[in-house]
């Protein structure tokens, strides 16, 4: 899958840099310069990084003295691209969404307190992917769920800001294929800003690998404009996908649990209000 860059991104080649420290200096100076501007990008790409230097540059950027602002980072070993994503308020609404959904499952008796403890979502954690063509790729998902303490999660969440489908497909391919099947599904939430009307549309989708080892979208739900459907909206993931081998033998692995879109919509509305934006109607 070829990599292209969305409108709200900026791309910089490091091909003229002669050393690892030169690349690191370029990355830090570029981000400092961009951070001082009003029209900040959603993602910053640094291309043409030698494969041997990518992981160490990635690790150096964890130093708050170098990069005080918290970016979500990824190093794509196949494409030799370092990506830094700057989360905004609506990005972070998905963390509360998943936590609230898990709490609702527990309150309604769908899961036990112990099962809920096993699926506490975390964020900002670096994953090291092991499978070709993404061997030694590094990625910080927006949320990851690791119920059985394996080195890779069962479910990941990614949030995009005015990003085209092919960028999100690339994220899914990296996480799903690079994990060798350990990541069962990827939940993608994409928000799109209408600059003219200062409104935001959004949709959430579930992705998995098909039999050809390619990412496919199996379900999509619209967040904004609110479709006001007669039945509640929700994304479905199964117990087997979520808990993997730690699922209790008395549980049906094919039973679906619902990620309530109304809960996400509520968190998103509050975030948009703080951002002085409105939902698309």
CORVEN-V780666 format. One record per backbone hydrogen bond with DSSP energy under -1.0 kcal/mol. NH is the residue of the N-H (numbers start at 1). CO is the residue of the C=O. E is the energy in kcal/mol with one decimal. If there is no record, write none. Layout:
# CORVEN-V780666
NH_CO_E + NH_CO_E
This chain:
# CORVEN-V780666
9_6_-1.0 + 10_43_-1.9 + 12_45_-2.6 + 14_47_-2.1 + 17_14_-2.1 + 23_19_-1.8 + 24_20_-2.3 + 25_21_-2.5 + 26_22_-2.2 + 27_23_-2.7 + 28_24_-2.5 + 29_25_-2.7 + 30_26_-2.4 + 31_27_-2.4 + 32_28_-2.4 + 33_29_-2.2 + 34_30_-2.7 + 35_31_-2.5 + 37_34_-1.4 + 40_38_-1.9 + 42_8_-3.0 + 43_8_-1.1 + 44_84_-2.3 + 45_10_-3.0 + 46_82_-2.7 + 47_12_-2.2 + 49_80_-1.9 + 53_50_-1.5 + 54_50_-1.3 + 57_53_-2.2 + 58_54_-2.5 + 59_55_-2.2 + 60_56_-2.2 + 61_57_-1.4 + 62_59_-1.7 + 63_60_-1.8 + 66_63_-1.1 + 67_63_-2.3 + 72_85_-2.9 + 74_83_-2.1 + 75_138_-3.0 + 76_81_-2.9 + 80_76_-1.6 + 81_76_-1.3 + 82_46_-2.5 + 83_74_-2.9 + 84_44_-2.5 + 85_72_-3.2 + 86_42_-2.2 + 92_88_-1.5 + 94_91_-1.2 + 95_92_-1.1 + 97_93_-1.9 + 98_94_-2.2 + 99_95_-2.0 + 100_96_-2.7 + 101_97_-2.4 + 102_98_-2.5 + 103_99_-2.0 + 104_100_-2.3 + 105_101_-2.3 + 106_102_-1.8 + 107_103_-2.6 + 108_104_-2.2 + 109_106_-1.4 + 110_105_-2.0 + 111_105_-1.2 + 116_112_-2.4 + 117_113_-2.2 + 118_114_-1.4 + 119_116_-1.1 + 120_117_-1.0 + 122_144_-2.2 + 124_141_-1.1 + 127_139_-3.3 + 129_137_-2.9 + 130_178_-1.2 + 131_178_-2.3 + 134_131_-2.1 + 136_129_-2.2 + 137_134_-2.3 + 138_75_-1.9 + 139_127_-1.9 + 140_73_-1.7 + 142_157_-1.2 + 143_157_-1.6 + 144_122_-2.4 + 145_155_-2.4 + 154_145_-2.8 + 155_145_-1.2 + 156_185_-1.6 + 157_143_-2.5 + 158_187_-2.7 + 160_189_-3.0 + 162_191_-5.4 + 168_164_-1.3 + 169_165_-2.6 + 170_166_-1.8 + 171_167_-1.7 + 172_168_-2.4 + 173_169_-2.9 + 174_170_-2.3 + 175_171_-2.3 + 176_172_-3.1 + 177_173_-2.1 + 178_174_-1.2 + 180_177_-1.5 + 181_176_-1.3 + 182_179_-1.2 + 184_154_-2.4 + 185_154_-1.3 + 186_207_-1.9 + 187_156_-3.1 + 188_205_-2.5 + 189_158_-2.7 + 190_203_-2.6 + 191_160_-2.7 + 192_201_-2.7 + 194_199_-3.3 + 198_194_-1.8 + 199_194_-1.1 + 200_278_-2.1 + 201_192_-2.4 + 202_224_-2.4 + 203_190_-1.8 + 204_221_-2.8 + 205_188_-2.6 + 206_219_-2.2 + 207_186_-2.5 + 208_216_-2.2 + 210_214_-2.6 + 213_210_-1.9 + 216_208_-3.2 + 218_206_-2.4 + 219_206_-1.1 + 221_204_-2.9 + 223_202_-2.8 + 224_202_-1.2 + 235_259_-2.0 + 237_257_-2.1 + 239_255_-2.2 + 240_253_-2.6 + 242_238_-2.1 + 243_239_-3.1 + 244_240_-1.5 + 246_243_-2.0 + 247_244_-1.5 + 251_248_-2.2 + 255_252_-1.6 + 257_237_-3.3 + 259_235_-3.1 + 261_233_-1.7 + 264_260_-1.3 + 265_261_-2.9 + 266_262_-2.1 + 267_263_-1.9 + 268_264_-2.6 + 269_265_-2.3 + 270_266_-1.6 + 271_267_-2.0 + 272_268_-2.9 + 273_269_-2.0 + 274_270_-1.6 + 275_271_-1.5 + 276_273_-1.1 + 277_272_-2.8 + 278_198_-1.9 + 280_200_-2.6
